[in-house]
Amino acid sequence: MKINYKLVLFFMSLILIIGIFTSITLSNNQDHKFIELQMRYNEGLEYFNNKEYENAYNSLNQIVDEFPDSEPVNYLYAISAVNTFHFKESLIYMERALDINPYNVENPVFMIQYAEILINADKIEEAKLVIEHSKNLEQPTNFPNFQERLKELEEIVKKGTLI
């Protein structure tokens, strides 16, 4: 049996060219999608910073499932959700942000927000634990009335609701 090396070389070259073309096409599509998602995140962040929480919630809602392992996306979506009265949803994404970055238990601002979300989601016992833990955290410089807010939250959990 005689092997036609030119024919084998031709087909191997053809497969290589098709593979390269396919990978370039797929990577361009992936880059385009990532850029679109990044723009959507930036839009949500801008709305959030302007206190346009409903717009931030709607914008981030379109991308949160595309970035399930992104702490900033989950966190920002959780805070936008709580500000638009989507309490149960807010809790899901705040806990996801905490799962992604467990060091947030040492972040006093995160923990106070988490306690507020727990209260609004009717998770009073869990909120009590978070508040108790937060008492031992260092006073954040960007939250001068942190201890007072913890005391307010303690009073609120006695009543059972934040709003």
Z-matrix of the N, CA and C atoms (Angstrom, degrees):
N
C 1 1.434
C 2 1.524 1 109.13
N 3 1.294 2 115.12 1 124.73
C 4 1.458 3 121.37 2 -176.87
C 5 1.530 4 109.16 3 -96.96
N 6 1.331 5 116.66 4 127.59
C 7 1.465 6 122.40 5 179.81
C 8 1.515 7 108.47 6 -94.80
N 9 1.314 8 115.07 7 127.33
C 10 1.459 9 120.37 8 178.68
C 11 1.533 10 106.94 9 -89.04
N 12 1.312 11 116.67 10 97.10
C 13 1.458 12 121.94 11 -175.64
C 14 1.522 13 112.51 12 -64.14
N 15 1.302 14 117.35 13 -31.03
C 16 1.466 15 119.55 14 178.26
C 17 1.520 16 110.26 15 -66.25
N 18 1.343 17 117.21 16 -39.04
C 19 1.458 18 121.21 17 179.38
C 20 1.531 19 110.76 18 -68.79
N 21 1.323 20 117.12 19 -41.83
C 22 1.466 21 121.81 20 177.70
C 23 1.525 22 109.27 21 -62.88
N 24 1.313 23 117.01 22 -45.72
C 25 1.464 24 121.51 23 178.65
C 26 1.526 25 111.36 24 -61.66
N 27 1.331 26 116.29 25 -40.23
C 28 1.466 27 120.77 26 177.95
C 29 1.530 28 110.82 27 -60.89
N 30 1.335 29 117.36 28 -48.63
C 31 1.468 30 120.39 29 -178.48
C 32 1.530 31 111.70 30 -67.46
N 33 1.304 32 117.95 31 -37.37
C 34 1.470 33 120.23 32 177.29
C 35 1.527 34 109.84 33 -65.49
N 36 1.322 35 117.00 34 -40.35
C 37 1.470 36 120.74 35 177.16
C 38 1.513 37 110.60 36 -64.36
N 39 1.338 38 116.07 37 -41.34
C 40 1.466 39 120.74 38 179.31
C 41 1.526 40 110.97 39 -62.49
N 42 1.328 41 117.27 40 -44.87
C 43 1.472 42 121.45 41 178.11
C 44 1.521 43 109.99 42 -62.60
N 45 1.304 44 118.02 43 -41.86
C 46 1.467 45 122.12 44 178.77
C 47 1.526 46 110.80 45 -62.27
N 48 1.316 47 116.93 46 -45.18
C 49 1.468 48 121.08 47 -179.95
C 50 1.521 49 110.52 48 -63.96
N 51 1.336 50 117.20 49 -43.16
C 52 1.475 51 120.68 50 178.42
C 53 1.528 52 109.73 51 -62.92
N 54 1.324 53 117.20 52 -41.69
C 55 1.469 54 121.09 53 178.94
C 56 1.516 55 112.10 54 -62.51
N 57 1.313 56 116.78 55 -44.41
C 58 1.469 57 120.86 56 179.13
C 59 1.521 58 110.22 57 -64.53
N 60 1.310 59 117.01 58 -45.42
C 61 1.469 60 121.12 59 179.06
C 62 1.525 61 111.17 60 -60.53
N 63 1.334 62 116.82 61 -43.80
C 64 1.468 63 121.55 62 179.41
C 65 1.528 64 111.16 63 -63.06
N 66 1.329 65 117.19 64 -44.76
C 67 1.467 66 119.51 65 -178.41
C 68 1.524 67 111.27 66 -66.79
N 69 1.321 68 117.59 67 -36.40
C 70 1.472 69 120.51 68 177.26
C 71 1.520 70 109.93 69 -65.83
N 72 1.310 71 117.21 70 -44.47
C 73 1.460 72 121.68 71 -179.95
C 74 1.521 73 110.74 72 -62.61
N 75 1.330 74 116.68 73 -46.31
C 76 1.463 75 119.94 74 -179.62
C 77 1.525 76 111.89 75 -65.74
N 78 1.314 77 117.61 76 -40.07
C 79 1.470 78 119.49 77 -179.80
C 80 1.521 79 111.00 78 -67.87
N 81 1.335 80 117.71 79 -36.54
C 82 1.464 81 119.77 80 176.72
C 83 1.515 82 110.80 81 -63.78
N 84 1.338 83 117.30 82 -40.68
C 85 1.463 84 120.87 83 177.31
C 86 1.517 85 110.83 84 -64.60
N 87 1.332 86 116.72 85 -40.16
C 88 1.455 87 120.86 86 179.65
C 89 1.533 88 110.23 87 -66.86
N 90 1.319 89 117.45 88 -42.99
C 91 1.464 90 120.77 89 177.44
C 92 1.520 91 110.84 90 -60.26
N 93 1.322 92 116.01 91 -43.93
C 94 1.462 93 120.74 92 179.53
C 95 1.523 94 110.82 93 -61.05
N 96 1.334 95 116.90 94 -43.16
C 97 1.465 96 120.79 95 179.69
C 98 1.525 97 110.48 96 -65.37
N 99 1.335 98 117.67 97 -43.20
C 100 1.460 99 120.59 98 179.62
C 101 1.523 100 110.90 99 -61.86
N 102 1.314 101 116.49 100 -43.32
C 103 1.468 102 120.42 101 179.35
C 104 1.527 103 110.03 102 -61.78
N 105 1.324 104 116.49 103 -42.25
C 106 1.468 105 120.40 104 178.51
C 107 1.529 106 110.93 105 -62.70
N 108 1.333 107 117.40 106 -43.33
C 109 1.464 108 120.90 107 178.87
C 110 1.524 109 111.34 108 -66.34
N 111 1.326 110 117.14 109 -38.99
C 112 1.468 111 120.88 110 177.95
C 113 1.525 112 110.70 111 -63.97
N 114 1.315 113 116.41 112 -40.27
C 115 1.465 114 119.94 113 177.54
C 116 1.537 115 110.43 114 -64.20
N 117 1.323 116 116.95 115 -39.12
C 118 1.462 117 121.41 116 178.75
C 119 1.530 118 110.46 117 -64.90
N 120 1.345 119 116.63 118 -40.59
C 121 1.459 120 120.55 119 176.60
C 122 1.517 121 110.87 120 -63.25
N 123 1.332 122 117.36 121 -46.99
C 124 1.466 123 121.15 122 178.88
C 125 1.524 124 111.24 123 -59.95
N 126 1.319 125 116.19 124 -38.39
C 127 1.465 126 120.71 125 177.09
C 128 1.532 127 110.21 126 -63.02
N 129 1.352 128 116.54 127 -46.01
C 130 1.460 129 120.80 128 177.60
C 131 1.513 130 112.10 129 -61.16
N 132 1.328 131 116.38 130 -41.22
C 133 1.467 132 121.52 131 178.66
C 134 1.527 133 110.75 132 -63.46
N 135 1.314 134 116.62 133 -42.02
C 136 1.463 135 120.27 134 178.81
C 137 1.535 136 110.83 135 -64.03
N 138 1.321 137 116.53 136 -45.04
C 139 1.466 138 119.59 137 176.29
C 140 1.524 139 110.46 138 -58.98
N 141 1.322 140 115.96 139 -44.26
C 142 1.466 141 120.39 140 -179.35
C 143 1.522 142 110.86 141 -60.81
N 144 1.317 143 116.76 142 -47.55
C 145 1.468 144 121.09 143 -179.49
C 146 1.526 145 112.22 144 -62.73
N 147 1.333 146 116.32 145 -27.20
C 148 1.468 147 121.16 146 176.92
C 149 1.529 148 112.42 147 -90.38
N 150 1.340 149 115.60 148 9.36
C 151 1.461 150 122.49 149 179.64
C 152 1.532 151 113.19 150 61.53
N 153 1.312 152 115.73 151 26.90
C 154 1.463 153 122.34 152 174.11
C 155 1.531 154 107.09 153 -95.76
N 156 1.347 155 115.25 154 71.57
C 157 1.453 156 120.71 155 -169.32
C 158 1.526 157 113.55 156 -66.77
N 159 1.308 158 117.90 157 -34.92
C 160 1.467 159 120.03 158 178.27
C 161 1.528 160 110.54 159 -63.82
N 162 1.325 161 116.66 160 -44.23
C 163 1.469 162 120.20 161 177.11
C 164 1.531 163 111.22 162 -65.77
N 165 1.322 164 116.30 163 -39.99
C 166 1.470 165 119.95 164 178.14
C 167 1.524 166 109.65 165 -62.71
N 168 1.320 167 116.36 166 -45.22
C 169 1.463 168 121.33 167 179.08
C 170 1.528 169 110.67 168 -58.86
N 171 1.307 170 117.02 169 -47.65
C 172 1.474 171 121.10 170 -178.94
C 173 1.530 172 111.62 171 -64.84
N 174 1.314 173 116.91 172 -40.83
C 175 1.457 174 120.55 173 -179.60
C 176 1.529 175 110.93 174 -67.26
N 177 1.319 176 116.27 175 -46.45
C 178 1.468 177 120.58 176 -178.39
C 179 1.523 178 111.93 177 -71.13
N 180 1.327 179 116.57 178 -27.75
C 181 1.459 180 120.77 179 178.21
C 182 1.530 181 111.20 180 -59.88
N 183 1.316 182 116.26 181 -28.06
C 184 1.459 183 121.28 182 -179.05
C 185 1.525 184 112.97 183 -76.48
N 186 1.331 185 117.53 184 -16.00
C 187 1.467 186 119.11 185 -176.26
C 188 1.520 187 114.88 186 -122.50
N 189 1.316 188 118.18 187 -12.06
C 190 1.466 189 119.97 188 -172.07
C 191 1.529 190 111.96 189 -60.47
N 192 1.312 191 118.27 190 -34.23
C 193 1.463 192 120.04 191 179.03
C 194 1.529 193 112.53 192 -75.87
N 195 1.323 194 116.67 193 -19.13
C 196 1.466 195 120.56 194 177.25
C 197 1.528 196 111.92 195 -78.87
N 198 1.338 197 116.60 196 -20.33
C 199 1.463 198 121.97 197 -179.16
C 200 1.532 199 110.77 198 -124.95
N 201 1.323 200 118.02 199 60.40
C 202 1.467 201 119.33 200 -175.99
C 203 1.528 202 113.37 201 -64.76
N 204 1.326 203 118.21 202 -20.93
C 205 1.464 204 121.60 203 -178.01
C 206 1.522 205 113.02 204 -104.39
N 207 1.327 206 117.01 205 15.49
C 208 1.455 207 120.50 206 -179.97
C 209 1.528 208 109.71 207 -99.54
N 210 1.312 209 114.64 208 113.85
C 211 1.465 210 118.86 209 178.30
C 212 1.521 211 112.33 210 -61.24
N 213 1.350 212 119.63 211 -47.19
C 214 1.465 213 118.55 212 -178.54
C 215 1.526 214 113.23 213 -61.38
N 216 1.325 215 117.85 214 -38.56
C 217 1.472 216 120.24 215 179.52
C 218 1.522 217 110.00 216 -66.46
N 219 1.325 218 117.28 217 -47.79
C 220 1.463 219 120.51 218 -179.41
C 221 1.526 220 111.92 219 -63.91
N 222 1.320 221 116.16 220 -41.66
C 223 1.466 222 120.89 221 -179.99
C 224 1.533 223 111.20 222 -64.47
N 225 1.320 224 116.18 223 -50.20
C 226 1.460 225 119.97 224 -178.62
C 227 1.525 226 110.88 225 -62.95
N 228 1.323 227 116.50 226 -38.78
C 229 1.461 228 120.16 227 177.85
C 230 1.529 229 110.13 228 -65.60
N 231 1.323 230 117.80 229 -40.88
C 232 1.469 231 121.48 230 178.87
C 233 1.525 232 111.07 231 -61.28
N 234 1.320 233 116.89 232 -45.16
C 235 1.468 234 120.27 233 -178.70
C 236 1.528 235 110.10 234 -69.32
N 237 1.324 236 117.56 235 -37.07
C 238 1.471 237 120.18 236 176.02
C 239 1.523 238 110.40 237 -65.66
N 240 1.328 239 116.45 238 -39.64
C 241 1.470 240 120.68 239 -179.85
C 242 1.518 241 111.34 240 -64.81
N 243 1.318 242 118.10 241 -42.57
C 244 1.467 243 119.35 242 -179.26
C 245 1.532 244 110.72 243 -67.72
N 246 1.314 245 116.73 244 -32.83
C 247 1.462 246 119.99 245 178.69
C 248 1.526 247 112.93 246 -75.44
N 249 1.329 248 116.70 247 -9.37
C 250 1.468 249 121.16 248 175.72
C 251 1.530 250 110.19 249 -114.17
N 252 1.328 251 115.97 250 18.19
C 253 1.472 252 123.65 251 173.67
C 254 1.524 253 114.07 252 66.97
N 255 1.327 254 117.49 253 27.34
C 256 1.465 255 122.92 254 172.74
C 257 1.532 256 107.03 255 -98.80
N 258 1.317 257 115.98 256 70.80
C 259 1.458 258 121.13 257 -168.43
C 260 1.528 259 114.01 258 -66.57
N 261 1.311 260 117.71 259 -46.67
C 262 1.477 261 120.12 260 -178.40
C 263 1.535 262 110.39 261 -64.55
N 264 1.320 263 115.93 262 -42.35
C 265 1.460 264 120.49 263 178.26
C 266 1.530 265 110.34 264 -63.98
N 267 1.308 266 116.04 265 -40.92
C 268 1.459 267 121.13 266 178.66
C 269 1.525 268 110.88 267 -58.49
N 270 1.315 269 115.60 268 -42.85
C 271 1.464 270 120.21 269 -179.61
C 272 1.522 271 111.07 270 -62.57
N 273 1.317 272 117.35 271 -42.20
C 274 1.471 273 121.42 272 179.81
C 275 1.531 274 110.51 273 -57.67
N 276 1.320 275 116.17 274 -46.87
C 277 1.464 276 119.37 275 -175.28
C 278 1.528 277 112.46 276 -78.88
N 279 1.322 278 117.53 277 -28.37
C 280 1.467 279 119.49 278 175.09
C 281 1.528 280 109.31 279 -68.05
N 282 1.325 281 116.40 280 -40.81
C 283 1.463 282 119.60 281 178.18
C 284 1.527 283 110.73 282 -68.39
N 285 1.318 284 116.98 283 -33.85
C 286 1.464 285 119.75 284 176.25
C 287 1.529 286 109.72 285 -64.38
N 288 1.335 287 117.44 286 -42.16
C 289 1.470 288 121.07 287 177.41
C 290 1.525 289 110.16 288 -61.81
N 291 1.324 290 116.59 289 -38.82
C 292 1.463 291 120.65 290 178.58
C 293 1.536 292 110.95 291 -68.88
N 294 1.321 293 117.09 292 -38.31
C 295 1.465 294 120.18 293 176.79
C 296 1.526 295 111.26 294 -63.24
N 297 1.323 296 116.17 295 -38.70
C 298 1.464 297 120.65 296 -179.25
C 299 1.525 298 110.15 297 -68.82
N 300 1.324 299 115.87 298 -40.65
C 301 1.467 300 120.39 299 -179.37
C 302 1.526 301 109.38 300 -129.18
N 303 1.330 302 117.67 301 86.46
C 304 1.462 303 120.39 302 -178.39
C 305 1.529 304 114.17 303 -64.44
N 306 1.333 305 116.89 304 -14.27
C 307 1.466 306 119.56 305 177.91
C 308 1.527 307 112.21 306 -69.04
N 309 1.322 308 116.61 307 -10.13
C 310 1.463 309 119.55 308 176.50
C 311 1.526 310 112.66 309 -63.15
N 312 1.323 311 117.44 310 -16.69
C 313 1.472 312 118.87 311 176.34
C 314 1.519 313 111.13 312 -65.61
N 315 1.329 314 117.22 313 -13.85
C 316 1.463 315 121.67 314 176.57
C 317 1.528 316 111.82 315 -100.69
N 318 1.313 317 116.80 316 2.02
C 319 1.464 318 121.98 317 179.33
C 320 1.532 319 108.10 318 -96.65
N 321 1.323 320 117.70 319 107.32
C 322 1.465 321 119.77 320 -174.35
C 323 1.529 322 114.01 321 -61.37
N 324 1.320 323 117.79 322 -37.08
C 325 1.466 324 120.32 323 -179.96
C 326 1.527 325 109.72 324 -66.82
N 327 1.326 326 116.57 325 -45.50
C 328 1.460 327 120.40 326 177.21
C 329 1.528 328 110.37 327 -57.96
N 330 1.315 329 116.25 328 -45.15
C 331 1.463 330 119.99 329 -175.32
C 332 1.529 331 112.44 330 -67.96
N 333 1.307 332 117.32 331 -36.10
C 334 1.462 333 118.68 332 178.31
C 335 1.534 334 109.92 333 -69.43
N 336 1.324 335 116.37 334 -37.76
C 337 1.460 336 119.78 335 176.04
C 338 1.528 337 110.44 336 -66.01
N 339 1.309 338 115.89 337 -39.60
C 340 1.462 339 121.07 338 178.04
C 341 1.527 340 109.96 339 -61.89
N 342 1.319 341 117.21 340 -43.48
C 343 1.467 342 120.80 341 178.13
C 344 1.527 343 110.61 342 -61.20
N 345 1.319 344 117.41 343 -43.10
C 346 1.469 345 120.78 344 179.06
C 347 1.527 346 111.05 345 -62.60
N 348 1.320 347 116.49 346 -40.69
C 349 1.469 348 120.61 347 178.51
C 350 1.532 349 109.98 348 -65.46
N 351 1.321 350 116.68 349 -43.24
C 352 1.468 351 120.07 350 178.15
C 353 1.529 352 111.25 351 -59.50
N 354 1.306 353 116.48 352 -42.63
C 355 1.474 354 120.19 353 178.94
C 356 1.518 355 109.90 354 -61.65
N 357 1.318 356 116.82 355 -47.59
C 358 1.463 357 120.53 356 -179.23
C 359 1.519 358 112.82 357 -65.63
N 360 1.322 359 117.12 358 -26.25
C 361 1.461 360 121.25 359 178.77
C 362 1.535 361 111.03 360 -90.80
N 363 1.325 362 116.15 361 12.34
C 364 1.469 363 122.81 362 178.88
C 365 1.526 364 112.97 363 61.35
N 366 1.302 365 116.71 364 35.83
C 367 1.465 366 122.90 365 175.59
C 368 1.528 367 107.74 366 -108.92
N 369 1.315 368 114.98 367 64.57
C 370 1.463 369 122.26 368 -171.00
C 371 1.534 370 112.26 369 -64.01
N 372 1.326 371 116.93 370 -44.17
C 373 1.470 372 119.30 371 -178.72
C 374 1.528 373 110.97 372 -63.06
N 375 1.328 374 116.74 373 -41.67
C 376 1.458 375 120.16 374 177.83
C 377 1.525 376 110.55 375 -65.27
N 378 1.333 377 116.26 376 -38.49
C 379 1.466 378 120.79 377 178.30
C 380 1.534 379 110.76 378 -61.85
N 381 1.316 380 116.51 379 -39.56
C 382 1.470 381 120.16 380 178.28
C 383 1.529 382 110.60 381 -59.99
N 384 1.321 383 115.93 382 -42.68
C 385 1.471 384 119.95 383 179.45
C 386 1.524 385 111.48 384 -64.34
N 387 1.314 386 116.26 385 -41.81
C 388 1.471 387 120.25 386 -179.98
C 389 1.527 388 109.90 387 -66.04
N 390 1.309 389 117.51 388 -42.05
C 391 1.470 390 121.43 389 178.66
C 392 1.527 391 109.85 390 -62.74
N 393 1.317 392 116.00 391 -44.53
C 394 1.462 393 119.97 392 179.92
C 395 1.531 394 110.71 393 -61.65
N 396 1.316 395 116.56 394 -43.35
C 397 1.470 396 120.86 395 177.09
C 398 1.532 397 110.60 396 -62.65
N 399 1.315 398 116.43 397 -40.61
C 400 1.468 399 121.21 398 -175.55
C 401 1.523 400 112.58 399 -66.34
N 402 1.316 401 117.58 400 -24.07
C 403 1.472 402 120.83 401 178.39
C 404 1.521 403 111.40 402 -61.05
N 405 1.319 404 116.79 403 -26.69
C 406 1.464 405 120.93 404 -177.40
C 407 1.523 406 113.22 405 -91.96
N 408 1.316 407 116.67 406 0.02
C 409 1.459 408 119.98 407 -179.46
C 410 1.527 409 110.37 408 -83.29
N 411 1.312 410 114.55 409 155.04
C 412 1.458 411 120.98 410 179.23
C 413 1.530 412 110.56 411 -67.39
N 414 1.301 413 115.52 412 141.27
C 415 1.465 414 121.99 413 178.15
C 416 1.526 415 109.78 414 -62.26
N 417 1.336 416 118.54 415 118.42
C 418 1.465 417 119.15 416 179.11
C 419 1.526 418 111.23 417 -73.12
N 420 1.317 419 116.25 418 141.56
C 421 1.461 420 120.17 419 -179.14
C 422 1.531 421 111.61 420 -70.25
N 423 1.345 422 116.18 421 -27.62
C 424 1.466 423 119.47 422 -178.96
C 425 1.530 424 112.60 423 -89.74
N 426 1.331 425 117.15 424 9.27
C 427 1.463 426 121.92 425 -179.98
C 428 1.530 427 107.90 426 -142.27
N 429 1.331 428 117.52 427 72.47
C 430 1.470 429 121.00 428 -171.51
C 431 1.530 430 114.42 429 -61.67
N 432 1.319 431 118.42 430 -27.51
C 433 1.462 432 119.55 431 -179.54
C 434 1.538 433 111.47 432 -103.62
N 435 1.325 434 114.87 433 38.10
C 436 1.462 435 121.87 434 -179.04
C 437 1.530 436 111.77 435 -59.84
N 438 1.317 437 116.88 436 -49.87
C 439 1.473 438 120.55 437 -178.47
C 440 1.529 439 111.57 438 -62.99
N 441 1.323 440 115.98 439 -38.52
C 442 1.464 441 119.22 440 178.34
C 443 1.533 442 110.69 441 -64.64
N 444 1.336 443 115.82 442 -39.16
C 445 1.467 444 119.75 443 178.86
C 446 1.528 445 110.95 444 -65.97
N 447 1.320 446 116.68 445 -36.79
C 448 1.469 447 119.57 446 175.66
C 449 1.523 448 111.18 447 -62.11
N 450 1.323 449 115.95 448 -41.05
C 451 1.477 450 119.57 449 178.06
C 452 1.527 451 110.64 450 -64.79
N 453 1.326 452 116.69 451 -40.28
C 454 1.471 453 120.28 452 176.32
C 455 1.525 454 110.41 453 -60.43
N 456 1.322 455 116.32 454 -43.82
C 457 1.464 456 120.18 455 179.99
C 458 1.524 457 111.62 456 -64.97
N 459 1.321 458 116.56 457 -36.33
C 460 1.468 459 119.35 458 175.80
C 461 1.529 460 110.93 459 -61.02
N 462 1.323 461 116.26 460 -41.73
C 463 1.467 462 119.99 461 177.54
C 464 1.531 463 110.84 462 -66.00
N 465 1.312 464 115.90 463 -38.65
C 466 1.468 465 120.48 464 -179.21
C 467 1.528 466 110.57 465 -65.33
N 468 1.337 467 117.83 466 -41.16
C 469 1.463 468 118.74 467 -179.57
C 470 1.521 469 111.48 468 -66.31
N 471 1.317 470 116.33 469 -25.26
C 472 1.473 471 118.58 470 174.48
C 473 1.522 472 110.12 471 -66.40
N 474 1.340 473 116.05 472 -34.64
C 475 1.466 474 120.50 473 176.81
C 476 1.535 475 111.03 474 -80.33
N 477 1.337 476 116.93 475 -32.69
C 478 1.459 477 120.73 476 175.87
C 479 1.503 478 116.96 477 102.04
N 480 1.332 479 119.13 478 0.19
C 481 1.466 480 119.65 479 178.47
C 482 1.524 481 109.88 480 -153.99
N 483 1.321 482 115.75 481 151.72
C 484 1.465 483 121.52 482 -178.82
C 485 1.505 484 112.05 483 -91.35
N 486 1.336 485 117.13 484 -35.89
C 487 1.467 486 119.29 485 -177.06
C 488 1.511 487 112.04 486 -100.20
